[in-house]
Amino acid sequence: MKELFEQIKSLNILVIGDVMLDRYIIGQVSRISPEAPVPILAVDQERSVAGGAANVALNLCALGASVETIGWFGKDQEGEELVKILESGKTNVDSQFRFSYAPTISKSRITASNQQICRVDREAYVKDYSPDLGVIGTHLTQKVKEADAVVISDYGKGFVTNELLKLVSKNAKFVSIDPKPSRLLEYAKPDLLTPNRLEALELAGLSRETREPFPKHDVVDQIFSRFAPKMLAITLGAEGMLLAQDGKIQTTIPTAAREVFDVSGAGDTVIASLTLALISGKSFALSAEFANLAAGVVVGKVGTATASPEEILKHL
């Protein structure tokens, strides 16, 4: 394991996708407002963290890789705050990928006694976040070619498009994709595809409303038929992680979580750690075990989080 962490230090990863600013407003409720039947929150603390593709980038950095993040960083207060969070985590953000005609996506979660009261989202329409490859395409292509791997983090907000996927697929050494099936994009032939249970059902063209046991053989057959990934890792929550390669199920590994406080961002941790282990030359099975350990650390924390080498070794 220590040898793997040494290898990771030499890797250069490019993250592309829907970056977000996650805000947490935390306090206590002891009375109801006299103005309306709503709780009054006495605020104890406020904090901001990286969300979406930005959290993937911080997970990669926490594990020791050199990382650059490309996404919709607005020229606004939220964009400045998100860039500072990433740069403090040693993640590079190129100033050429700052945009002025749509706001930085932000989500503010209002929480009392570990219970979320409401969430306030600030974002424009999906089409407003589509990158103009006629303007940034050449610069982006060069960065893709220089990276040891490209991680595509699609949260369905608009930055990931079919044109962008084609550019990356054509020029990258290794491509990992965390998909958002509702966008109906062409996630064709990635090296690694990492949907969760519901996303896997959608990718397979099956209903996500089913209460039946997870139809793993049908799901895997359909995903390989439609998207032909080299490797497929489906995160199944408490049931662990299903691994498939060359169209065939290999195994399902149990979760490594000891306590689960918050699953927010666990998928970000999985795609980050899996990608790093795979391009370091580890087998799919060993890479998945490593990702499982990292995710086990993260779900034991509240809010989107990362796992350090020291935490993973202690967890192991």
Sequence and secondary structure as in RCSB ss.txt:
>XXXX:A:sequence
MKELFEQIKSLNILVIGDVMLDRYIIGQVSRISPEAPVPILAVDQERSVAGGAANVALNLCALGASVETIGWFGK
DQEGEELVKILESGKTNVDSQFRFSYAPTISKSRITASNQQICRVDREAYVKDYSPDLGVIGTHLTQKVKEADAV
VISDYGKGFVTNELLKLVSKNAKFVSIDPKPSRLLEYAKPDLLTPNRLEALELAGLSRETREPFPKHDVVDQIFS
RFAPKMLAITLGAEGMLLAQDGKIQTTIPTAAREVFDVSGAGDTVIASLTLALISGKSFALSAEFANLAAGVVVG
KVGTATASPEEILKHL
>XXXX:A:secstr
 HHHHHHHTT EEEEEE EEEEEEEEEEEEEE SSSSSEEEEEEEEEEEEEEHHHHHHHHHHTT EEEEES EES
SHHHHHHHHHHHHTTEE  GGGEESSS   EEEEEEETTEEEEEEEE   GGGG   HHHHHHHHHHHHHHSSEE
EEE  SSSS  HHHHHHHHHH SSEEEE  GGG     S SEE  BHHHHHHHTT  TT  S   HHHHHHHHHH
HH  SEEEEE GGG EEEEETTEEEEEE    S  S  TTHHHHHHHHHHHHHHTT  HHHHHHHHHHHHHHHTT
SSSS    HHHHHHH 
